[in-house]
Amino acid sequence: MATMRAEELRVQGALALLRHAHAHPGVTRAEAAASLGLSSGSATEIMGRLRAARLLGERASAPTGGRGRPSTVLVPHPEGPLVAVVELTHATWTVTTAAIGGELAPAPVHRHRGGPPGEVLAEVGAALEGLRARAGDRLAAVGVALPGTVRGHTVVQAATLRWRDVDLSGLAASAGGLPLTVGNDASLAGVAEALRGAARGVPVALHLTVEVGIGGVLLVGGGPVLGATGAGGEFGHVPFGDPGLRCPCGAAGCWDIMVDGRAMARSLGRADPEDPRAFAGEVLAAARAGDGPARAAVTEAADALGRGIGALLNALDPAVVTLGGLGADLLEVAGDTISAAVRRAAMAWRRRDGLLGLPPVVPAELGSRGPSIGAAESALAAVLADLTRERVTRR
Ligand SMILES: [Zn+2]
């Protein structure tokens, strides 16, 4: 009994140091020990165990000029675990890896033709098989980010990919039967912002990504609130829009189609664009250059975005709102319009200044890497505790 308890304490100590190093890349052993309330001797002992378990390594830290022995920086073990990270967009796919510490390895972006799901999944599966062959046992899990509504391993609906009820379990098989996590790209970008970006350390944050339509997530204590089946966070399909307009999701009046390239095309009297994201980029560029009609279309989209944010503040009461993708561009080009619309939609008491007033609406820090960083975090979170338990108790 006493032995079991001592062993459990060893696992918990190792996991605490590992999680701290993962959350704070570049942290020194001395800093980590201080944050966790460990003596220098305990930190050294735990670190020895994590090194032997091929989870963490150390490198010399740059001299600080201070007194005392220089500490070392905690780094991922050179033979440590990796997770495969798959990101799908409406037009591209990438497969890369992340290690403890969350850094993504550079990887090429491949275009897909928007064909049937089997086609693009076969390409992604082949890339995962190749990765498995190269990384071998180091590969520990697979995390997927994509623009769709996800329940478990199934994409129930992805309008921009034209997917319905697509099971992604086969991707786990391609990687040798590893644990698989699948998430909505905007929700995962929010997870990334909460852990490593503009919402870091914020108790309750709202993240919204505008690309084609709008997605997001409420983050409480750094974790996503995704509902009973993981399909929550579809803020784009709340009817903040024109009830006379039908959304590709099947509902009427969605916010989704009021804030992106499709909305800008309507403002400009143009047909529905083939690639609404690219079209929005062109309109933004024209607006930046001073083009009047483009400016008006951008203002209209920014106004719709702000109105919905104001409504969500009333409902969810976040301490900060982070905006990614086109949302960050709109904030830059038409921030005043967004602010004014937020204020108009917010309840009167929120318009007072001060602690209880309107929370800041800020650009997401991680940009287009958000979904992949979030997918890596999600996959690592799924396996880190088990890996530590297995490897630390074995010795
Ligand atoms: Zn909709």
Residues whose N, C-alpha, C, O or C-beta is under 5 A from the ligand:
A	BS01	ZN	G236 H237 C247 C249 A251 C254 D256
